Amino acid sequence: VFNQDFIAPFSSIGPTLDGRIKPDVVAPGVTMTVPLRDSAFLSTNSTPRCDYPDGYGGASGTSFSAPLVAGVALTLRQWLQEGG
């Protein structure tokens, strides 16, 4: 079940060897709605369990979450530098 508490199996879920809880940051990256070139674009591992409109499908991976996390980190950095 994909909900706000789901962490993908390809994430660092921890705990680490020294007992720290992981992950530090999470972002959406599983069964993202994406435009498709054609139906062959989806692998069997990323085939969604729901219907998408023509031309769209589901895909998963860190490449979907990395831009969001990078943007949040830069926004936080800017806020801190400006005295936030």
N, C-alpha and C positions, 0 to 999 in steps of 0.2 A: 504494500500500500504506500503510495507516494503522498506524503503530507509534510507539514512543516517540521516534524520530528524525524523524518527519514534522512539518513546519511548514507550516501552511495557506498557500495562495497569497495570501490576503488579509491576511497578517501582514507586519510590517516585517522583511524578511529580511536587509537590509544587504548588503555593508558600506555605511556612510554615506559622504558625500563627503569627510569628513576621516579616513576609514580605520577608524572604530570598528566593531566587530562588533555586529550586531543579530540577534535581539532580546535585550534585557536579561533578560526574564522570559518564560517560556512556560507555558501551562496548557491543559488539554484544552478543545477547542471545535469539533471536527470530528466529524460523524456521532454526536452525542450521542443516547442513548436518551431519548425524551421521550414523555409521554402526548399523545395526539391528540384533538382534538375530533371530527374525521372524516377520512376518507382524503384529502379535498381540501386538508388542511392542508399537506401536503408539496409543495414545488415540485420541478420536474425536477432542479434543482441539488442538492437535499439528499436525494434518494431514496437510501436505504441500499442497499448491495450484499449484504444478508443478510436473513434472515427475522426479524421481530419478532413477539411475541405480539399478539393482538388488542388494539387500543386504544393501541398504542405504535408509534413510528416513529423515524426519524433526522432530525436537523436540525443545522445548523452555524451558527456565528457568534460574534462577540466577546461577545455577551450571555451566553453560557454560561461563558466563561472569566473575565470581569471580576469576578464575585462571589468566586471562588476567590482570585484575585490580591489583591483588596482585603482579604480575611480574613487572608491570609498576611502582607501588609504591616502590618496593624494588630497582629497577634500578635507580629511581629518588633519593632515599635515599643514595645509594652508590655514585652517582654523586655529591650530596651535601656534603657528608663526605670527598670526595676527592678534594674539593675546587672548584667545578663546578659552 
